[in-house]
Amino acid sequence: SAAGQGISPPCLNSYPAMESKGAVSERTPLLGGASIVSVTAPDIINRAAESPAPGISLRESVERGKASGLVNDGYREEEEPVCCGQEQLAYSILARLPAIHTYAFLAFFLYFGHTWLLIQRPDIAIGFIIVVLVYAMTRFWIMWFSAFYGLSLLRKHDNRESNYWQSQTRPVGAPDFYSVWHAVMIPSYKEPIGKLRQTIDTIAEQSIAKQIVLCMAMEERDPNAVLVAETLQAEYAGRLGGFCYAIHPVTAGETPGKSSNENWAARCVSKYMVDKLRIPERSIILTTCDADTFFHPNYFAYVTHAYLCDGDNRYHRIYQAVTNWMPNVLQVPAICGTRYTVMSIARVAEMASPVTNPFPIAIYSLSLPLAKQAKFWDPTVIPEDWHMYFRCSMADQGKVEVTRLMILVGTEAVEGKNYVDTVKECYDQSVRWQWGATDVGYLMVQSCNRWDVPLHRRLAMLLCAYDHHLLSVVLVGVILSSPFLYGKIPVMLDLDMWTGAEMIVALQVILSWLWLFHVSIHFVLLCYMDHRLRNEILKNRSHYNVTEGFWANGPPRWASLIMFPFADIFLFIVPTVHAHTKMFISSNFNYVPSAKQGERLAGEVQEKDREV
């Protein structure tokens, strides 16, 4: 059949005409009531029917005998042992490394360096502080130039027509746009069904929704998993290319959480699509997201276009849009909202920066062949996004790179029951994110075993993970403490290079003025960027509330954003040290879903959820 051969047509709408002319064809029932048409003509491609369909499930559409969309038969590749089968022991030992690094570095600089360098070698102290400041200021200006460049790219791609990416020219020989299928996994463990509906709404509103198979990655521990999945299946199956769910039974050696759930769901739904629906592996793109993800309406069309344009490199790529944490940024406490705003703008800058290679965060896509080569997601970890990138890179001999998609995908800020609970939830989420420092140990072990990966690729991944998880926190500590610990060191300044006039000032004066200048510039640019982002890009997005209310504009919004130094300290620096300390005490972690606003929906939606 054409499905098995991956044949591309010259015309997207040619297959109905061929059928009417008597061409030999076979119609295979597909997901959600759609179908695949297999035609023997060499220029015809299989394509999902576009007509509306009733809300029936994946398995029912093929077997015609069940009303359940359960898929629980997945690929079962075995992990290759490293370190003579003692890799888990090695990971556990190296999980203590971040705490040792953080405490040793800060102890030397804050105590031993203060008592020894200040008295014995102040020149070394000044030299070290200058290196830190130059590095920090370079990153600062690169970030802001990249942020404004990223904003221009977002404005360019945000308002594309719904058929824009479908109509773009692609390289000669690229597969047909409609030959690509998307399998989307939504990991869910006791998530509020109202929030899941919002997420699925943004998938059902996609311009190529009939090319999307949605799989709810449920967990066996959740007593309502089947009920919630089948309720959502009944509501959304007819709006998508297919709807199913997988129930993950947590087994010995696995860690309950997003990674293990999406690992099982990806194995199940992709095996079903390949074995039962005869869709070629190379025509399937896997996408993982959170339970509170709000996709751009053209996200999957953009991914499809980029995938087809990447040629043979598409099987070595991870596709990443710009993650944004601002859908409910005005509904959370100011210190939390400021932290999420800073993170969102920093992500825009990172994705647009010409000098960085951004790693995937939370919501990303990759081909089924690449996922199979990496043996899917690691069911033993909690932080899964960077880990999956490293896992794919090691399995693919260092060829994996991230293809940047300059459109926004939203994921909500955590929101608790009240002000204090929300701040606590935000802090706890920051601690969980910093558990990703365990990837440093993973990379060290894999780098010592995967000699087929080029050395420069292994070193690049190690340095990036080190910079993000270990170096950043100590650098901020150095910058904040230097004026107080080393401020009395006298520094000779050349005021006039021609006359030779000189002036002696305390280091504290120089550091304080530098700090004040950059904080002021950061605040002004943060206010401007926040206003442009909310009022030009996010204003009319589904499930975003970013332009209404007392705190939305003007002085009230500026007053909340000026809290960014405190947000960085209490919601980044302190949680990082906390996470490193916990990792030193124990490398066993428990996954706790973040609090979401869907638990407090009012009126009809809340009543409907209670009925479910």
N, C-alpha and C positions, 0 to 999 in steps of 0.2 A: 504494500500500500504506500501511498504518498507519505503517510505519517511516519512509517518506518524508514523511508529513504530521505526525509527532510528536504523534499523537492520544493523549490520556490517558484511562484507564478509571476508572469509579467504583469498581470492585472489582478487587483485584489478581489474584484467581484466577478471573476470569470467562472467560478465553479458552478453556480446555478445554471448558467447557460449551457455548460457542458452536460449537466445532468439532463436537461430538457432535450438535448440532441441525441440521447440514447447512449452516452458514454457509460461504460461499465463502472458502477460505483457501489460503495458499501457504506451505510450509515451506522456508525457505532454509537449507541447511547452514551452520553457523557454526563457530566456533573450538573446538578441543578436543573435537569430537564433539557439541557443543550445537547449537541451531538457533534461528532467529528465525521466529515465526509471524506472517504477515501476513493480517489478516482485514478484509473489506470493511465489517463493522459499524462504525459511527462511534464507538463507545465502547470499542473494544478496542485495547490497546497491544501492541506486540511485546515479548516477554519471553523470556529464555534458559531453555531447559529445565533443570530442576534435577536430572535423573537422572544418575548417575555415567556417565563416558564413558572409553573407552580413551585412552591417551596418544598421540593423533595430533596433527598439527601444523596450523597455520593454513592453509597453502597446500594441504595434502592434503585438508582438510575441504571445500574449495571446488572444487578441480580434480580430486580423486579420482584423481590420477595420480602424485603424488610423495610421498616420505617426508621431504622437506626443508621446514623451516619458514622458509626464507630469504625476506625481503622487502627488495628493494633497488631499489625504484622509488618515489622520493619527490617531494614538491612542490619546485619549483625556482624560487622567486621571486628576482629579482635585487635586490641592495641599491641603494638610491638614493644617488648620490654627494653628498657635502657638501664644503665647502671647495674647490670647483672640482675635485673628484676627488683632492685632496691630504690627505684626512682621516687616512690612515695616517702620513703625515709629521708632521701636527699632533699625533697621539697620541704618536708617538715623541718629539717635542720636549717635550711636556707631561709625559711619563713622568719627566722629570728634576726636575719641580717639587717632589715630596715631599722629595727629598734636600736641595734648596736651602732649602726651608722649615724642615726639621728642623735642619740645621746652622746656618743663619742665626739662627734663634730661640735655640737653645742657646748659640751663640757669643756673641750679644749678652748674654744673661742671665748666662752663666757667666764671661765675661771682660770685655767692654766695660762691661756694666752693673755688674759688681763693681768695676771700677776707676774708673768715672765716676760712676754713681749713688751709690755708697757714700760718695764724697768730696764731690761737688758737690750732689746733690739726693737725700738719703736719704728725704725726704718722698715723692718720686715712687716710690722703691723700695718703701716701706712700703705706699703706696696700691696699687701693682700686686700685691704679695703678698696684700693683703687681698682684692682682687677675685678672685684665683685661689683663695684659700682658701674664700671664700663660695660660689663656683661649685662647687668640689669637694665641700664639705660638703652643699650642696643636692642634688647628684647622689647622694651617699652615702645620705642619709636617704630620698630618693625611691626609690632602688633597694631598700632593705630593707623599707620599707612595701609596695612593690609585690611583693616576693618573698613575703611572708607572705600577701598577698591572692591571689597566683598559686597558692600552695600550697593554699589553700582551694578554688580553682576546680579544680585538678587532682584533689583528693580527691572533689569533687562529680562529675566526669565520668569518673573512671578506672574505676569499678566498675559502669558501666551494663550492663544486660543486652544480649545479642547482638542483640536485635531492637528495642532502645530507639529508635534514630534512625529506623528504618523506620516505627515506629508513631506518631511525633510529628505533630502537626497542622502543616500548612504553609499558606501564603497561598492564597486562592481563585484558581484559574486556574493554579497552579504545575504543571509537568509531573509525570507519575507518577514515583515513586521508582525503579521498575524500568525506566524508559526511559533512564536514564543509564548510560553505559559508561565505564570507566576504562582508559586505556592507560598502562602503567607502564614507563618506561625504566630499565634498570639498566646504566649504563656500566661496562664491564669491559675491562681490559687486563692480561693475565697475572695476574689475581686467582686466589687459591687456590679451587678448586672447593668445598672444604668450607665456606668462608666464604660463597660464593654460595648454597649450599644453605640455610644458616641464614637468610639474607635472604629467600629465596623461601619458606621455611617460614612466615615471619610474614605473607607475602602470601597463601599458600594457606590459612592459618588465619583469614582475614578472614570476617566475617559475611556478606559479599556477594561471595565469591570468584568466583562464576560470572558476575559482571558486570565482571571484570577481565581485560584482555588484557595479558600480560606480554611485553615485547620486550627481549631481551638486546642492548644496544648494544655490539657487539664492534668490534674494530679490525683492519684488514687486516694490520698489522705483527705481530700475535700469531699465531704459527704454529699454535697449538692452539685458535684461536677457534671454528672450526666444530665440532671434536670436543667441546669443552666445552659449547657451546650445544645441540648435538643430544643430548648425554648428559642435560643438564638438561631438555630438551624431553621426552624419553622418560619421565622421572621425574615431571614436574609437569603436563604438558598436560591430563591428565584431571581435575586438581583445580581448574583455573581456567577462565575463560571462553574463554581462548585463549592460545597460547604461540607466539612466533616470535622471530626474531633478524635483526639487520641487520649487515652487515659494512661498516664505514666505510672507504672508500679515501681516505686523506689526499691532498689535491690541493694544488697550488701556492697559496700565500697562506693556507693553514689551519695552525693550531697543533694538533698532536696533544694530546689530553687529553679530559677529561670533557665540556667544552662542545661540541667538534666531534663527538664520538661521539653524544651525546644529540640534537644537532641533526639528524644524519642519520637516526637511529633514529626520532625523532618525525615527521619528514617521511614516512618510509616506512610506518610502521605506521598513521598517521592517514589517509594517502592510501588505503591498502588497505582500512581499515575503511569509509571513505566511498564509494569507487568500487566495490569488489567486494562488500562486505557491506551496502551501502545504509543505513548508520547515519547519521543526520543529524549535521552538524558540531556543532550546538548541543547534542547529546546526548553529546558526547565530552569527557572531562576528561583532560588529560595530567598525569602525575605523574613527577617525576624524583627520584632518590635516589642514595645511594652503594652500593658493593658490600657494605658492612657495615652496612646499615640494618635496624633491628628495629622494625617497625610495631606500633602498638597494634592489638589485634584489631578495634577498631571505627573505625579511622582512615578507611577509604574510605566507610563508612556515614555517618560524621560529615561528611566532605567533601561527600557527595551531599546530605545534609540542608541544610547551609549553602548549597550552590550553588543549590538549589531555592528556599530562603527569600530569597535576595538579589534575586529578581525580575530585571528587565532589567540590574541592576548586576552580575549574575553574569559578564557578559562583560567587566567592567572590574575583576575581582578576582583576586588571587592568594591561595591558601589555605595557611596556614602553621600547623603544629602546633609544640609546644615542643621544640626540639632538645635532646637530652640525650647527653652524652659519657661516661656512667658505667657501661656494661655490664661492662667489665673494669677498672674504676678501682682495684680492690684487687690486680690482678695486675701493675701497672706500678710503677716506682719512685715513692716518696712525693712527690717534687717534681713529677713529671708528673701523678700522680693528684690532687694538690692543685690544680694548674692546671686540669685538666679539671672538677673539682668546682666551683671558683669560676666557671668559664665556664658550667656547667650552671645554677647558681643565678642567675647574672646574666641568663641567657636567660629563666628563669622570670619574673624581675622585669621584663625588657624587654617580654615578651609581655603581662604583666598591667598594666603602667604606663598610667595614664590620660593621661599627658602626652607619650607618645612614639608614633611610628608605626613599628613594627618592620619591617625589611626581611627578605625571605626568606633563609634560610640552609640550604644543602645539600639539604633535603628539602621539597618544596613542590608544589602543584598549581595548574593554571590551565586555563581552557577552551581548546579547539582554536581557536575564532574569535579569541581574544586572541593566541594563539601565532602564528597565521597573519598577523594584523595587524602583529605585530612581526617577521615573517619568521623566526620560530623563534629558536633560540639562535645566538649569535655564534660561528662556528667559528674566529675569529682570536684568542680570548682564553683564558686559563686560569682565572682567578677568574670564575665564571659566575653565581652566585646573585644578588648585588646587581646585577651587570651586566644580567641578564635583567630585573630589576625596572625599572631605568632605561630599558632598551630598550623594554619594554612601555609605560612611562609616556610616553616621547617619541612612540611610534607612536600612542598612544591619546589624545593631546592633554591629558596630565596627569590623566586620570580614574582611573587605576589606584590602588587601595588594597589593603591586606592585610587579609583576614578572619582573625581569630585563632581558632585551634582549641585549646582548653585541655586537650589530652591530650599525653602524651609520646611522641616517636618517638626511638629510640636509634640512636646511631652510635658505634662503638668508639673508644677511645683507641688511638693507634698503639702497637704493641708489637714491639720488635725481638728480636734473637736472644739478647741478654743485657742486663744493667743499663745498661752504657755505650751500647750500640747503641740501646736504647729512648730514652734521654735525647737522643741525637743525632737520632733520627727525630722526636721531639717538637719539637725545636728547628727542624729542617728544615721540618716541617709549619707551624710558626708563621711562618717566613720566607715560605713559599708563600702563606699566608693574607694576609700583608701586601702581597703583590703586587697585591691588590685596590685599592691606592691609585691604580692606573692609571685607576680609574673617575672620579677627580677630573678628569683631563684629558678623558676621554670626555664627562663632563657639561658641561665648559666649551665644548667644540666643539659639542655638540648644542644647548646653550642659546643659542649665537650663531646657530644655523641654524633652530631650530624655534620660530618666532615664533607658531605656532598653539597652543603650550603656554602657559598663563597664566604670567605673570612670577613670581607668588608660588610656584607649584609648582616652577618651575626653581630659584628661590632656596632653597626648602625642601630640595630634594634635594641641592643643592650644599653647603648648610650642614651637613646631616646627614653627608654623605660627608667633609667637611672635619673635622668634630668627631671622627668615628670614626678616620679614617686619619691625620690630621695633628696635630690639636690634642691628643688624649689623651696621646700619647707625650711631648710637650714639657711638658704640665702636670704629669705625674708627675715629670719631671726637675726642674721648678721646685720642686715641693713637697719633694722629697727633698734638694735642694741648698740651699734657702733658709736653714735654720738654720746651715749652715756658712759660707755666703758672706756673708750679711747679718745674722748673729746678733748682732753687736756694736752694732748700731744701738740707741740708748736709746729706750725708749718710755715715755711718761707715762701712768700708769693712775689713773683716778679711783676711789678705794676707797670713798668715801662721798659720795654726791651731795648730802647734806644739810649735812655739815660742811665739805666741800671738801677732805678729806684726799687727798693724792696720793702716788704712789710711782713711782719710776723703775726699770724693769727692762729687761734686755737682750731684744731681739726673739727671741733664741735660746731663752730660757726659755719664752716664750709659745708659739712654734712647737713646741717639744719636748713640752710638755704637751698641746697640741692633737693632735699626731701620736700620742702615746702613748694618749690617750683613745680616739681613733677606731680605732686598731689593736686595742685591747683589745675594744671593742664589736664590731668586725668579726669578731674571732676567736670570741667567745662566740656570736654569731648564726650564724656559719658552721658551728660544731659542731652547734648545735641544728637548723639547717635541713638539714644533711647527714644527720643521724640520722633526722629526720622523712621526708625524701625517700626514703632507702634502705629504711626499715623500713615505710613506709606505702604508697608508690606503686610502688617498683621491686622489692619483695621477691619477688613471684611472677611476674615477667615472663619470657617466653621468652628464653633466652640471656643473662640477666643473672646475675652472681654478685657480689652487693653486701652480703651479710649474713653470710658465713662466712669464717673464717680469723682469724689472730692480729690482723691490722690492721683488722678490721671494726668493732670497738666499743671504747668506753672509752678509757683513757689512750693505748693505741697509736695509735688513730685520731686523737685530739687532737694527739698528738705529730707526726703527719704533716701535719695541717692547719695547724699553727702555722708551717709553712714557706711560707705563702702570700706573704709579702713577697718572699722569694727567688725563688719561682716566677714572680711578676709581673715581677721585674727580668730574670731570665735566660731566661724563656720568653715574654715579651711585649715589654719595652722593648728589650732587646738585639737580638732578631730583627727588630723593626720598623726599627731603625736600620740593621741589616744589609740588610734588603730594600730600603730606600730607597737605600742606597749602591749596591746591585747594579743597581737601576733607573736610577740616574744613569750608571753605566758602560755598561750595555746594556739595551735594552728587549726583547731576545729571551730568552724563557724556555723551559726544557725541563720538561715535566710528568713527575713521578716519582710513581708510586702509593705511598701510605703502607704501611709494613710492617703486616701483620695477623696475628693469632694463628692464623688458619686454615692458615698455612704450617707450623705446628708441632703439628698435631693428632696425637694418638697412637692406637695400636691399630688397630681395624678401619677407622675412618674414614680414617686416613692410608694404610692399605694399599689401600683402595678408590680413593683419589685417585691413587695410583701406578699402579694398573691403568688408570684413565682416561687 
